[in-house]
C-alpha cells in the first residue's frame, strides 16, 4: 500500500464531528515528517474508484482550516465541518477549530484496523 492509499484509509477513519491534523495523519501512515505530503495527496491525488474522501476533516496542527486552496470556495470546509457539528471560529483573520474539543484520538480498535490494513496492502475501506 503506497503513502497516498494510506492517507485515504486514515481519512476514511476520522469520524463525523472530529478532525485530525496533517501531521497526525502522516504519523498514523508511518511517515511522521510528511505532513505537507498529506496535504499534497489530499489536494492532488484521486482516491480509488472516485470515492469521496472526507478531506474536510483535516486541518493544520493549530486547527486552522485549509481554505479555498483545497476546496471550491473559502467557506466549503467550514460549512462541511459545521454540518457535522464542529464549531468553527474566526480568529486573526482565519477560520479555526478548537482541537482540544474536536481532535480525533483513534481508538485501539481503529489503530489495529489501520495497522492490519497497511500490513495486508488491501485497498478496502478502513
Secondary structure, DSSP 8 states (H G I E B T S, - for coil): --HHHHHHHHHHHS-TT-BEEHHHHHHHTT-TT-HHHHHHHHHH---GGG----GGGEE-TTSB--GGGTSSSTTHHHHHHHHTT--EEEETTEEEE-HHHHB----HHHHHHHHHHHHHT--S--
